Structures are given as structure tokens and as C-alpha cells.
Amino acid sequence: MKKLLLLLGLLANLALAAPIPEEMVRNTSKDVVDILKKEKNDRKAREQVQARVLPSFDFGRMTALAVGRHWRGASPDQRTQLTDEFRQLLVRTYSSALTTYKAQAVDVKPLKIDDAATDVTVLTEVAVANQQPVSINYSLRKTEQGWKVYDVIVAGVSLVTNYRGTFNETVQASGLDGLVKLLKEKNQSGGALKTDKS
């Protein structure tokens, strides 16, 4: 009985230690803005941003949402490759958005969250020099590993679903391996990938 009570106490402490979505977004986005302000080398900045966001972002879910219905037919190897390549693309896009806007600071709006909630959106405004603030909002879901970001909406445009149409066209034309190839080429060249909004 004592062991059970001890275990329950430990689990309760772990739950309390897990950051709430608002805190996680505040800490992560502040660190990313600081990295982009200090690091002038684009490649090094992206590597640091990727290392910082990896624990907080659910890139597997993000990739599944972007690939859409084709995800179900992907082999484990294709899923791994797609997730790895899409992660690189998303980190590059996310970093570029903050760099383009010359982000100065991030204001995270207060979030009222129900204890039973498993899906939330944290609203933020990025202060931009000599311009109106830009909204960057984060969709998060509760997982066994804690809260994870599964989409980032920059100025009203979802980084995840923005690629769905292009991904669908590519898969229909050249299969999932063709999509992996396209993502690899874009990541190696540093070029932009056509999106549904472009």
C-alpha cells in the first residue's frame, strides 16, 4: 500500500512538473527568437531552432496531417523519411517567418484551459519593428509525453495544411517516394516548396 501511495505521489508530481501549453509556447518561442537574433549564420540558426523545438513539436502528427489520406498507405520507412524531410522544411519555414518579420519579442496571450482538455490553441503576437504585430498561433494536443505542438498558424496560414494540396498532387503524380524525393531536393537546395497559398 505504501508503495502504491508513493507511486501515485510521484505521478502527481510529474504531472505538476509538466509545462502547461501557455508556458511551453512562451519558453520555446522566446528561445527561438533569441537564437534568430543572435545567430547570423542561417544554417547554424536552423540547427539550433530545430534542437530547441524538437521536444515540443509532434512532427509525426504534423507530417500525417500534411500528407493527409495518403499517410495510411505509407510504409514505416516512407513515414520516417517523410517525417524527417518535412521536419527540416517546417523548421526552415518557421525560422524564415520569424526572421522575415524581424521578430523582437513574443506576447503569449493568457489561456483558460479545462483540466480535461486534450487539444488547445495558444495565441501569440510577435512584436515587429515599425509594423503591426503578427499573429503566430500554436495548436497543441495532450500526448503521453505531455503537450505537443502539431500546427503553427502564421498570420492566419497553417504551416501544416498549407502543403496538403501540393503533397496530394505530388503523390498522385509520382507516389509517396516521389514526395520524399521532392522534399529532399528542396531541403538540399534550400528552395521554397510551392504551397496551396502560392
Secondary structure, DSSP 8 states (H G I E B T S, - for coil): -HHHHHHHHHHHHHHHHS--HHHHHHHHHHHHHHHHHH---HHHHHHHHHHHHTTTB-HHHHHHHHHGGGGGG--HHHHHHHHHHHHHHHHHHHHHHHHHTTEEEEEE------TT--EEEE-EEEEETTS--EEEEEEEEEETTEEEEEEEEETTEETTGGGHHHHHHHHHHHHHHHHHHHHHHHHHHT-----TT-
